[in-house]
């Protein structure tokens, strides 16, 4: 019987996305890393929350790149 190859996880994708208990793929917002001094407090508070990935093509790509994406 032929061995199946292991699928390698795309590490950058695994770091950027997380999976919820119900199976939704969540992502962080853009503009979070630097130049935050000039942004309003309301916007800075929004950066703490995760946003659901709604685009079907993007969901499919994330699942392909990170097949073992876990809840972390």
Gaussian input, Z-matrix of N, CA and C with variables (Angstrom, degrees):
# hf/3-21g

backbone

0 1
 N
 C     1     B1
 C     2     B2     1     A1
 N     3     B3     2     A2     1     D1
 C     4     B4     3     A3     2     D2
 C     5     B5     4     A4     3     D3
 N     6     B6     5     A5     4     D4
 C     7     B7     6     A6     5     D5
 C     8     B8     7     A7     6     D6
 N     9     B9     8     A8     7     D7
 C    10    B10     9     A9     8     D8
 C    11    B11    10    A10     9     D9
 N    12    B12    11    A11    10    D10
 C    13    B13    12    A12    11    D11
 C    14    B14    13    A13    12    D12
 N    15    B15    14    A14    13    D13
 C    16    B16    15    A15    14    D14
 C    17    B17    16    A16    15    D15
 N    18    B18    17    A17    16    D16
 C    19    B19    18    A18    17    D17
 C    20    B20    19    A19    18    D18
 N    21    B21    20    A20    19    D19
 C    22    B22    21    A21    20    D20
 C    23    B23    22    A22    21    D21
 N    24    B24    23    A23    22    D22
 C    25    B25    24    A24    23    D23
 C    26    B26    25    A25    24    D24
 N    27    B27    26    A26    25    D25
 C    28    B28    27    A27    26    D26
 C    29    B29    28    A28    27    D27
 N    30    B30    29    A29    28    D28
 C    31    B31    30    A30    29    D29
 C    32    B32    31    A31    30    D30
 N    33    B33    32    A32    31    D31
 C    34    B34    33    A33    32    D32
 C    35    B35    34    A34    33    D33
 N    36    B36    35    A35    34    D34
 C    37    B37    36    A36    35    D35
 C    38    B38    37    A37    36    D36
 N    39    B39    38    A38    37    D37
 C    40    B40    39    A39    38    D38
 C    41    B41    40    A40    39    D39
 N    42    B42    41    A41    40    D40
 C    43    B43    42    A42    41    D41
 C    44    B44    43    A43    42    D42
 N    45    B45    44    A44    43    D43
 C    46    B46    45    A45    44    D44
 C    47    B47    46    A46    45    D45
 N    48    B48    47    A47    46    D46
 C    49    B49    48    A48    47    D47
 C    50    B50    49    A49    48    D48
 N    51    B51    50    A50    49    D49
 C    52    B52    51    A51    50    D50
 C    53    B53    52    A52    51    D51
 N    54    B54    53    A53    52    D52
 C    55    B55    54    A54    53    D53
 C    56    B56    55    A55    54    D54
 N    57    B57    56    A56    55    D55
 C    58    B58    57    A57    56    D56
 C    59    B59    58    A58    57    D57
 N    60    B60    59    A59    58    D58
 C    61    B61    60    A60    59    D59
 C    62    B62    61    A61    60    D60
 N    63    B63    62    A62    61    D61
 C    64    B64    63    A63    62    D62
 C    65    B65    64    A64    63    D63
 N    66    B66    65    A65    64    D64
 C    67    B67    66    A66    65    D65
 C    68    B68    67    A67    66    D66
 N    69    B69    68    A68    67    D67
 C    70    B70    69    A69    68    D68
 C    71    B71    70    A70    69    D69
 N    72    B72    71    A71    70    D70
 C    73    B73    72    A72    71    D71
 C    74    B74    73    A73    72    D72
 N    75    B75    74    A74    73    D73
 C    76    B76    75    A75    74    D74
 C    77    B77    76    A76    75    D75
 N    78    B78    77    A77    76    D76
 C    79    B79    78    A78    77    D77
 C    80    B80    79    A79    78    D78
 N    81    B81    80    A80    79    D79
 C    82    B82    81    A81    80    D80
 C    83    B83    82    A82    81    D81
 N    84    B84    83    A83    82    D82
 C    85    B85    84    A84    83    D83
 C    86    B86    85    A85    84    D84
 N    87    B87    86    A86    85    D85
 C    88    B88    87    A87    86    D86
 C    89    B89    88    A88    87    D87
 N    90    B90    89    A89    88    D88
 C    91    B91    90    A90    89    D89
 C    92    B92    91    A91    90    D90
 N    93    B93    92    A92    91    D91
 C    94    B94    93    A93    92    D92
 C    95    B95    94    A94    93    D93
 N    96    B96    95    A95    94    D94
 C    97    B97    96    A96    95    D95
 C    98    B98    97    A97    96    D96
 N    99    B99    98    A98    97    D97
 C   100   B100    99    A99    98    D98
 C   101   B101   100   A100    99    D99
 N   102   B102   101   A101   100   D100
 C   103   B103   102   A102   101   D101
 C   104   B104   103   A103   102   D102
 N   105   B105   104   A104   103   D103
 C   106   B106   105   A105   104   D104
 C   107   B107   106   A106   105   D105
 N   108   B108   107   A107   106   D106
 C   109   B109   108   A108   107   D107
 C   110   B110   109   A109   108   D108
 N   111   B111   110   A110   109   D109
 C   112   B112   111   A111   110   D110
 C   113   B113   112   A112   111   D111
 N   114   B114   113   A113   112   D112
 C   115   B115   114   A114   113   D113
 C   116   B116   115   A115   114   D114
 N   117   B117   116   A116   115   D115
 C   118   B118   117   A117   116   D116
 C   119   B119   118   A118   117   D117
 N   120   B120   119   A119   118   D118
 C   121   B121   120   A120   119   D119
 C   122   B122   121   A121   120   D120
 N   123   B123   122   A122   121   D121
 C   124   B124   123   A123   122   D122
 C   125   B125   124   A124   123   D123
 N   126   B126   125   A125   124   D124
 C   127   B127   126   A126   125   D125
 C   128   B128   127   A127   126   D126
 N   129   B129   128   A128   127   D127
 C   130   B130   129   A129   128   D128
 C   131   B131   130   A130   129   D129
 N   132   B132   131   A131   130   D130
 C   133   B133   132   A132   131   D131
 C   134   B134   133   A133   132   D132
 N   135   B135   134   A134   133   D133
 C   136   B136   135   A135   134   D134
 C   137   B137   136   A136   135   D135
 N   138   B138   137   A137   136   D136
 C   139   B139   138   A138   137   D137
 C   140   B140   139   A139   138   D138
 N   141   B141   140   A140   139   D139
 C   142   B142   141   A141   140   D140
 C   143   B143   142   A142   141   D141
 N   144   B144   143   A143   142   D142
 C   145   B145   144   A144   143   D143
 C   146   B146   145   A145   144   D144
 N   147   B147   146   A146   145   D145
 C   148   B148   147   A147   146   D146
 C   149   B149   148   A148   147   D147
 N   150   B150   149   A149   148   D148
 C   151   B151   150   A150   149   D149
 C   152   B152   151   A151   150   D150
 N   153   B153   152   A152   151   D151
 C   154   B154   153   A153   152   D152
 C   155   B155   154   A154   153   D153
 N   156   B156   155   A155   154   D154
 C   157   B157   156   A156   155   D155
 C   158   B158   157   A157   156   D156
 N   159   B159   158   A158   157   D157
 C   160   B160   159   A159   158   D158
 C   161   B161   160   A160   159   D159
 N   162   B162   161   A161   160   D160
 C   163   B163   162   A162   161   D161
 C   164   B164   163   A163   162   D162
 N   165   B165   164   A164   163   D163
 C   166   B166   165   A165   164   D164
 C   167   B167   166   A166   165   D165
 N   168   B168   167   A167   166   D166
 C   169   B169   168   A168   167   D167
 C   170   B170   169   A169   168   D168
 N   171   B171   170   A170   169   D169
 C   172   B172   171   A171   170   D170
 C   173   B173   172   A172   171   D171
 N   174   B174   173   A173   172   D172
 C   175   B175   174   A174   173   D173
 C   176   B176   175   A175   174   D174
 N   177   B177   176   A176   175   D175
 C   178   B178   177   A177   176   D176
 C   179   B179   178   A178   177   D177
 N   180   B180   179   A179   178   D178
 C   181   B181   180   A180   179   D179
 C   182   B182   181   A181   180   D180
 N   183   B183   182   A182   181   D181
 C   184   B184   183   A183   182   D182
 C   185   B185   184   A184   183   D183
 N   186   B186   185   A185   184   D184
 C   187   B187   186   A186   185   D185
 C   188   B188   187   A187   186   D186
 N   189   B189   188   A188   187   D187
 C   190   B190   189   A189   188   D188
 C   191   B191   190   A190   189   D189
 N   192   B192   191   A191   190   D190
 C   193   B193   192   A192   191   D191
 C   194   B194   193   A193   192   D192
 N   195   B195   194   A194   193   D193
 C   196   B196   195   A195   194   D194
 C   197   B197   196   A196   195   D195
 N   198   B198   197   A197   196   D196
 C   199   B199   198   A198   197   D197
 C   200   B200   199   A199   198   D198
 N   201   B201   200   A200   199   D199
 C   202   B202   201   A201   200   D200
 C   203   B203   202   A202   201   D201
 N   204   B204   203   A203   202   D202
 C   205   B205   204   A204   203   D203
 C   206   B206   205   A205   204   D204
 N   207   B207   206   A206   205   D205
 C   208   B208   207   A207   206   D206
 C   209   B209   208   A208   207   D207
 N   210   B210   209   A209   208   D208
 C   211   B211   210   A210   209   D209
 C   212   B212   211   A211   210   D210
 N   213   B213   212   A212   211   D211
 C   214   B214   213   A213   212   D212
 C   215   B215   214   A214   213   D213

   B1=1.4489
   B2=1.5272
   B3=1.3142
   B4=1.4635
   B5=1.5259
   B6=1.3350
   B7=1.4548
   B8=1.5230
   B9=1.3287
   B10=1.4696
   B11=1.5198
   B12=1.3027
   B13=1.4572
   B14=1.5209
   B15=1.3206
   B16=1.4596
   B17=1.5216
   B18=1.3253
   B19=1.4577
   B20=1.5305
   B21=1.3169
   B22=1.4566
   B23=1.5211
   B24=1.3150
   B25=1.4598
   B26=1.5167
   B27=1.3279
   B28=1.4609
   B29=1.5239
   B30=1.3270
   B31=1.4596
   B32=1.5343
   B33=1.3261
   B34=1.4645
   B35=1.5269
   B36=1.3264
   B37=1.4602
   B38=1.5251
   B39=1.3092
   B40=1.4597
   B41=1.5285
   B42=1.3314
   B43=1.4633
   B44=1.5269
   B45=1.3190
   B46=1.4636
   B47=1.5271
   B48=1.3302
   B49=1.4585
   B50=1.5175
   B51=1.3412
   B52=1.4587
   B53=1.5172
   B54=1.3199
   B55=1.4538
   B56=1.5228
   B57=1.3429
   B58=1.4604
   B59=1.5230
   B60=1.3156
   B61=1.4493
   B62=1.5178
   B63=1.3423
   B64=1.4603
   B65=1.5218
   B66=1.3545
   B67=1.4573
   B68=1.5195
   B69=1.3390
   B70=1.4700
   B71=1.5261
   B72=1.3294
   B73=1.4654
   B74=1.5225
   B75=1.3304
   B76=1.4642
   B77=1.5275
   B78=1.3333
   B79=1.4591
   B80=1.5189
   B81=1.3457
   B82=1.4621
   B83=1.5251
   B84=1.3021
   B85=1.4648
   B86=1.5290
   B87=1.3299
   B88=1.4568
   B89=1.5300
   B90=1.3337
   B91=1.4570
   B92=1.5136
   B93=1.3116
   B94=1.4557
   B95=1.5189
   B96=1.3270
   B97=1.4533
   B98=1.5319
   B99=1.3103
   B100=1.4649
   B101=1.5239
   B102=1.3387
   B103=1.4755
   B104=1.5274
   B105=1.3074
   B106=1.4657
   B107=1.5222
   B108=1.3156
   B109=1.4646
   B110=1.5244
   B111=1.3358
   B112=1.4573
   B113=1.5286
   B114=1.3090
   B115=1.4581
   B116=1.5295
   B117=1.3385
   B118=1.4670
   B119=1.5267
   B120=1.3329
   B121=1.4618
   B122=1.5261
   B123=1.3241
   B124=1.4641
   B125=1.5238
   B126=1.3256
   B127=1.4580
   B128=1.5278
   B129=1.3213
   B130=1.4650
   B131=1.5305
   B132=1.3253
   B133=1.4620
   B134=1.5189
   B135=1.3314
   B136=1.4551
   B137=1.5271
   B138=1.3282
   B139=1.4701
   B140=1.5257
   B141=1.3254
   B142=1.4563
   B143=1.5222
   B144=1.3322
   B145=1.4610
   B146=1.5250
   B147=1.3070
   B148=1.4611
   B149=1.5171
   B150=1.3305
   B151=1.4575
   B152=1.5234
   B153=1.3226
   B154=1.4635
   B155=1.5203
   B156=1.3184
   B157=1.4629
   B158=1.5268
   B159=1.3452
   B160=1.4616
   B161=1.5233
   B162=1.3182
   B163=1.4604
   B164=1.5292
   B165=1.3299
   B166=1.4638
   B167=1.5281
   B168=1.3263
   B169=1.4609
   B170=1.5145
   B171=1.3350
   B172=1.4631
   B173=1.5282
   B174=1.3289
   B175=1.4707
   B176=1.5255
   B177=1.3247
   B178=1.4554
   B179=1.5308
   B180=1.3320
   B181=1.4599
   B182=1.5284
   B183=1.3357
   B184=1.4680
   B185=1.5216
   B186=1.3268
   B187=1.4667
   B188=1.5276
   B189=1.3223
   B190=1.4825
   B191=1.5315
   B192=1.3257
   B193=1.4550
   B194=1.5300
   B195=1.3443
   B196=1.4646
   B197=1.5230
   B198=1.3250
   B199=1.4600
   B200=1.5289
   B201=1.3182
   B202=1.4562
   B203=1.5256
   B204=1.3180
   B205=1.4668
   B206=1.5146
   B207=1.3258
   B208=1.4587
   B209=1.5096
   B210=1.3166
   B211=1.4479
   B212=1.5210
   B213=1.3305
   B214=1.4577
   B215=1.5014
   A1=109.79
   A2=116.40
   A3=120.96
   A4=111.03
   A5=115.85
   A6=120.60
   A7=110.02
   A8=115.67
   A9=120.01
   A10=108.72
   A11=115.64
   A12=119.76
   A13=110.12
   A14=115.90
   A15=120.21
   A16=108.18
   A17=115.74
   A18=120.65
   A19=107.21
   A20=116.40
   A21=120.06
   A22=110.01
   A23=116.14
   A24=122.67
   A25=109.22
   A26=116.18
   A27=121.88
   A28=106.64
   A29=116.01
   A30=121.79
   A31=113.23
   A32=117.80
   A33=120.07
   A34=110.25
   A35=116.97
   A36=120.84
   A37=110.40
   A38=117.21
   A39=121.42
   A40=111.59
   A41=117.37
   A42=121.08
   A43=111.93
   A44=117.57
   A45=121.12
   A46=114.52
   A47=117.33
   A48=120.97
   A49=110.26
   A50=115.46
   A51=119.86
   A52=108.57
   A53=115.35
   A54=122.15
   A55=108.75
   A56=116.98
   A57=120.68
   A58=109.05
   A59=116.45
   A60=121.49
   A61=112.81
   A62=116.32
   A63=120.27
   A64=112.36
   A65=116.90
   A66=120.33
   A67=115.04
   A68=117.74
   A69=120.21
   A70=109.03
   A71=115.71
   A72=120.58
   A73=107.19
   A74=116.01
   A75=121.53
   A76=109.42
   A77=115.43
   A78=121.85
   A79=109.11
   A80=115.70
   A81=119.84
   A82=108.93
   A83=115.89
   A84=121.14
   A85=110.31
   A86=115.88
   A87=119.46
   A88=109.69
   A89=116.63
   A90=121.87
   A91=113.21
   A92=117.49
   A93=121.93
   A94=113.38
   A95=117.75
   A96=120.05
   A97=115.20
   A98=118.91
   A99=119.49
   A100=110.85
   A101=116.31
   A102=124.33
   A103=111.49
   A104=116.85
   A105=120.34
   A106=112.03
   A107=117.03
   A108=121.52
   A109=110.83
   A110=116.03
   A111=120.40
   A112=113.56
   A113=117.68
   A114=120.52
   A115=110.41
   A116=117.77
   A117=119.58
   A118=112.40
   A119=115.89
   A120=121.60
   A121=111.53
   A122=117.30
   A123=121.53
   A124=110.83
   A125=116.12
   A126=121.37
   A127=110.93
   A128=116.77
   A129=120.58
   A130=110.80
   A131=116.99
   A132=120.83
   A133=111.09
   A134=116.84
   A135=120.85
   A136=111.64
   A137=117.25
   A138=120.67
   A139=112.06
   A140=118.18
   A141=121.70
   A142=111.82
   A143=117.27
   A144=121.05
   A145=111.51
   A146=115.21
   A147=121.22
   A148=109.17
   A149=116.41
   A150=123.10
   A151=108.43
   A152=116.21
   A153=119.87
   A154=110.42
   A155=116.96
   A156=122.54
   A157=106.44
   A158=116.53
   A159=120.05
   A160=112.74
   A161=117.49
   A162=121.14
   A163=110.00
   A164=116.48
   A165=121.29
   A166=112.36
   A167=116.61
   A168=120.59
   A169=112.01
   A170=115.88
   A171=120.25
   A172=110.64
   A173=116.88
   A174=120.81
   A175=110.60
   A176=115.31
   A177=121.02
   A178=110.57
   A179=116.31
   A180=121.50
   A181=111.24
   A182=116.26
   A183=120.11
   A184=110.36
   A185=117.07
   A186=120.37
   A187=111.79
   A188=115.74
   A189=119.78
   A190=110.35
   A191=116.60
   A192=120.39
   A193=112.85
   A194=116.26
   A195=119.97
   A196=109.23
   A197=117.66
   A198=120.50
   A199=113.94
   A200=117.75
   A201=121.11
   A202=111.41
   A203=116.46
   A204=121.61
   A205=109.25
   A206=116.28
   A207=120.03
   A208=110.67
   A209=115.33
   A210=121.70
   A211=107.95
   A212=116.78
   A213=119.69
   A214=109.95
   D1=132.26
   D2=-177.75
   D3=-75.78
   D4=140.85
   D5=177.70
   D6=-78.17
   D7=143.61
   D8=174.15
   D9=-89.24
   D10=145.17
   D11=178.55
   D12=-75.56
   D13=146.79
   D14=174.04
   D15=-76.33
   D16=144.63
   D17=178.05
   D18=-90.37
   D19=128.78
   D20=179.61
   D21=-88.39
   D22=137.35
   D23=177.98
   D24=-80.00
   D25=135.30
   D26=173.68
   D27=-78.13
   D28=108.11
   D29=-168.92
   D30=-62.59
   D31=-36.75
   D32=179.75
   D33=-64.67
   D34=-37.56
   D35=178.07
   D36=-68.01
   D37=-42.16
   D38=-179.47
   D39=-62.37
   D40=-31.33
   D41=179.71
   D42=-78.45
   D43=-28.38
   D44=-174.67
   D45=-87.95
   D46=-22.32
   D47=-175.03
   D48=-123.17
   D49=153.97
   D50=172.51
   D51=-138.33
   D52=158.43
   D53=-176.03
   D54=-108.24
   D55=136.07
   D56=177.80
   D57=-86.39
   D58=174.68
   D59=179.28
   D60=-65.27
   D61=-28.44
   D62=-179.72
   D63=-88.83
   D64=-2.28
   D65=175.71
   D66=98.22
   D67=6.95
   D68=177.86
   D69=-77.25
   D70=145.33
   D71=175.85
   D72=-95.20
   D73=125.56
   D74=-177.46
   D75=-113.03
   D76=148.60
   D77=179.29
   D78=-134.48
   D79=162.52
   D80=175.39
   D81=-89.28
   D82=165.15
   D83=179.38
   D84=-82.43
   D85=158.93
   D86=177.89
   D87=-83.78
   D88=162.36
   D89=177.25
   D90=80.84
   D91=22.54
   D92=-172.87
   D93=-92.31
   D94=-22.72
   D95=-166.26
   D96=-82.14
   D97=-50.37
   D98=-176.73
   D99=-141.20
   D100=172.01
   D101=-175.24
   D102=61.41
   D103=34.61
   D104=-179.24
   D105=-85.51
   D106=-10.98
   D107=-178.04
   D108=-62.06
   D109=-35.17
   D110=-175.22
   D111=-87.62
   D112=-3.18
   D113=-175.90
   D114=-91.01
   D115=149.46
   D116=179.37
   D117=-68.29
   D118=156.78
   D119=-176.53
   D120=-61.05
   D121=-36.50
   D122=179.69
   D123=-59.56
   D124=-41.54
   D125=179.48
   D126=-69.24
   D127=-38.83
   D128=178.89
   D129=-63.76
   D130=-36.71
   D131=178.04
   D132=-67.50
   D133=-33.56
   D134=179.86
   D135=-68.00
   D136=-26.20
   D137=-179.37
   D138=-65.56
   D139=-22.90
   D140=-177.62
   D141=-72.46
   D142=-22.60
   D143=-175.65
   D144=-90.70
   D145=150.39
   D146=174.67
   D147=-91.34
   D148=152.54
   D149=-179.86
   D150=-118.94
   D151=142.10
   D152=179.75
   D153=-75.53
   D154=141.32
   D155=173.95
   D156=-81.13
   D157=118.18
   D158=-175.57
   D159=-103.89
   D160=-24.64
   D161=-178.23
   D162=-68.74
   D163=124.39
   D164=-176.39
   D165=-62.76
   D166=-38.80
   D167=179.16
   D168=-64.97
   D169=-39.88
   D170=179.17
   D171=-67.84
   D172=-39.71
   D173=177.70
   D174=-60.10
   D175=-45.00
   D176=-178.71
   D177=-62.59
   D178=-41.76
   D179=-179.70
   D180=-65.06
   D181=-43.05
   D182=-179.63
   D183=-64.33
   D184=-42.10
   D185=179.50
   D186=-64.41
   D187=-33.88
   D188=179.43
   D189=-73.09
   D190=-40.08
   D191=-177.31
   D192=-75.89
   D193=-32.10
   D194=-179.03
   D195=-128.67
   D196=76.22
   D197=-175.34
   D198=-68.05
   D199=-23.45
   D200=-178.77
   D201=-106.31
   D202=27.92
   D203=-179.09
   D204=-58.01
   D205=125.37
   D206=-175.62
   D207=-112.68
   D208=170.82
   D209=177.25
   D210=-81.62
   D211=101.67
   D212=179.87
   D213=-140.88

